[in-house]
Amino acid sequence: MAVPKRKQSSTRGAKRRTHWKASRPTLVKCPQCHEVKMPHRACPSCGYYDGKQVLEVAE
């Protein structure tokens, strides 16, 4: 079985993890009410998706 000859340094491990970054979620404007929402989802403020009312929103 293969076993490492020496301990890997913490710097080397940190170099490997440099690209583990959190990214901001993509947001788009709703064409109906112009509120910010996530793409490909019904708007939580007006309830429209693809130009049709799909959710009942209490105002």
Backbone bond lengths (Angstrom), bond angles and torsions (degrees), N, CA, C in turn:
res aa  C-N    CA-C-N  psi(-1)  N-CA   C-N-CA  omega(-1)  CA-C   N-CA-C  phi
1 M - - - 1.449 - - 1.540 109.40 -
2 A 1.306 116.65 137.93 1.462 120.56 -177.69 1.523 110.25 -76.80
3 V 1.321 115.54 132.05 1.463 122.05 179.69 1.524 107.71 -130.41
4 P 1.352 119.00 136.39 1.458 120.10 178.55 1.523 111.13 -62.37
5 K 1.313 116.26 140.55 1.462 120.70 -179.36 1.526 110.89 -76.32
6 R 1.354 117.09 -36.08 1.451 120.54 179.99 1.529 109.82 -132.75
7 K 1.334 114.92 158.60 1.467 120.58 176.96 1.526 109.11 -68.31
8 Q 1.327 115.73 136.82 1.459 118.99 177.30 1.527 108.98 -77.60
9 S 1.327 116.83 135.04 1.464 120.70 -176.35 1.523 110.72 -69.54
10 S 1.340 114.97 157.20 1.465 119.70 178.62 1.519 110.70 -67.46
11 T 1.325 118.31 -29.76 1.470 121.69 177.85 1.519 110.65 -64.29
12 R 1.331 115.80 -40.52 1.455 119.34 -179.66 1.529 111.34 -66.48
13 G 1.317 116.15 -37.98 1.464 119.85 176.35 1.519 111.48 -67.53
14 A 1.341 116.60 -37.46 1.463 121.12 179.34 1.522 110.93 -66.84
15 K 1.343 117.20 -35.26 1.465 120.61 177.49 1.516 111.19 -63.61
16 R 1.324 115.73 -36.09 1.458 119.74 179.98 1.534 111.28 -69.08
17 R 1.335 116.06 -31.49 1.469 120.38 -176.18 1.522 114.06 -93.43
18 T 1.326 119.44 11.11 1.463 120.20 -176.44 1.520 112.49 -66.60
19 H 1.307 119.08 -22.88 1.462 121.53 -175.98 1.521 112.80 -96.45
20 W 1.328 118.24 6.49 1.465 121.64 177.20 1.520 108.63 -83.96
21 K 1.303 116.90 80.87 1.458 120.24 -177.19 1.529 109.68 -114.76
22 A 1.295 115.88 144.69 1.456 121.25 173.98 1.528 108.03 -80.29
23 S 1.324 116.98 135.73 1.461 120.06 179.69 1.529 109.72 -109.57
24 R 1.312 114.97 149.46 1.457 119.22 178.30 1.524 109.96 -71.26
25 P 1.328 118.80 146.12 1.456 119.51 177.90 1.527 111.11 -69.03
26 T 1.313 116.71 146.04 1.462 122.01 177.97 1.526 108.53 -73.89
27 L 1.311 116.50 132.12 1.463 121.67 179.94 1.518 109.44 -126.97
28 V 1.336 116.35 141.91 1.462 122.55 177.73 1.525 108.85 -129.74
29 K 1.333 116.17 162.11 1.460 121.03 177.39 1.524 109.95 -85.52
30 C 1.314 116.93 138.48 1.465 122.27 175.57 1.530 107.92 -71.40
31 P 1.341 119.11 129.99 1.469 119.74 -179.68 1.530 113.51 -68.92
32 Q 1.336 117.84 -18.90 1.470 120.78 -179.06 1.534 111.83 -85.18
33 C 1.347 115.66 -57.16 1.462 119.35 -172.95 1.525 113.09 -109.67
34 H 1.326 118.01 -3.74 1.467 124.67 177.45 1.529 113.20 63.32
35 E 1.332 117.39 23.98 1.461 121.55 171.87 1.521 108.49 -84.91
36 V 1.320 117.14 157.33 1.456 121.35 179.37 1.529 108.86 -80.94
37 K 1.346 116.45 133.81 1.458 121.38 179.47 1.514 109.40 -146.21
38 M 1.325 117.05 167.78 1.457 121.06 176.44 1.526 108.67 -79.90
39 P 1.337 118.35 145.09 1.465 120.30 -177.38 1.532 112.02 -68.26
40 H 1.326 116.00 151.67 1.472 124.66 177.51 1.525 112.24 62.99
41 R 1.324 117.00 30.91 1.458 122.16 176.80 1.519 108.78 -137.44
42 A 1.319 116.05 154.03 1.457 120.48 176.83 1.529 108.80 -67.02
43 C 1.313 116.17 143.42 1.461 121.31 -179.62 1.525 109.26 -69.37
44 P 1.336 118.39 124.99 1.466 119.47 -179.53 1.524 113.92 -70.88
45 S 1.330 118.17 -19.48 1.469 119.31 -177.17 1.527 113.03 -90.47
46 C 1.351 117.89 -33.17 1.471 118.20 -179.23 1.539 112.56 -116.66
47 G 1.337 118.43 -18.96 1.463 120.96 176.42 1.515 114.89 86.08
48 Y 1.332 118.80 10.06 1.467 121.35 -178.57 1.516 111.14 -93.41
49 Y 1.340 116.13 146.67 1.455 122.87 170.99 1.515 107.56 -145.75
50 D 1.312 117.18 127.23 1.469 123.47 178.77 1.533 111.28 57.46
51 G 1.344 115.72 36.90 1.456 120.66 176.49 1.517 114.86 79.01
52 K 1.338 118.24 5.64 1.470 121.99 -179.20 1.527 109.83 -123.04
53 Q 1.329 115.91 146.27 1.462 121.65 176.68 1.530 107.86 -76.02
54 V 1.335 117.04 116.29 1.470 120.38 -178.67 1.528 112.25 -117.96
55 L 1.327 118.21 -16.13 1.458 122.24 178.16 1.522 109.87 -126.38
56 E 1.328 114.99 142.37 1.451 119.82 172.45 1.526 107.59 -88.33
57 V 1.322 117.64 118.56 1.451 122.38 -178.02 1.509 109.09 -109.04
58 A 1.340 116.17 124.01 1.481 120.31 176.70 1.515 108.35 -76.63
59 E 1.307 116.62 129.18 1.464 120.44 -177.89 1.509 111.61 -101.52
